[in-house]
Amino acid sequence: MKVIRHRTAPTPFGCRWCGEQAGRHGHSYVRSRGMHDWERPTNDQIKARMRARRAARKHGGTS
């Protein structure tokens, strides 16, 4: 079963594992990682999120 966590790309600096912003994160659980604290996303994740959000804006999506 495929789980869709976000309908739009997470903010570029959202948690590496779940995409939640640092200020709202706390101690969270995701099936792929388990319990975790906020962790900085990789540079590749940041770049991919920025590109996805830009593409969504160009095509009328919301981010």
N, C-alpha and C positions, 0 to 999 in steps of 0.2 A: 504494500500500500504506500503510495507516494503522499507525503505530508507537505502541504504548502504552508510555510511559516509566514511569508509576507506576500501580499498581493502586489506590492510595489517594492522596489529595491530599498534595503535599509539605508539609513543615513550613512554617509561614507565612514564616519568614525564610530559606528555602532559596534557592539561587541563582536569579536572575531567569530564566536560560536553561534550566537543567537540574533545578533543585529540590534539588540536593545541599547539605548543610549546610556552612557556611564552614570549619569545622575539619577536614572530611574531603574538601574539594573538590580542591585542587591545580589543575593545568592540565588541563582536560577538553575533550572534543570532543562536540558534538551536531550532527547534520546541519543543523538549522535555523540554527545560529549559527557552526559551525566551532569552532576552538580558542578557548578563552576562560578567563579567570580568574573567580573568584567575583565576582558582581555583585549588589548589593542589589536585591531585587524591587521593583517599583513598588507604590505604596500600593494600587492596584486589585488587583494580584496577591495582596498580603498579605490583603486583605479577602476576596477570593474563596476563597483557600486556607482561611482560618479558617471561613468559612461552609460549605465543602465538608466539612471535618473534623467540624464540629458536626453537620451533617446525617447524616454516616455514623454518628456515635455514636448519634443518635436512632433510626436504622433498623437498629441492630445491627451495623454495619460496624466495621472496625478502622482506626484512624489513628494 
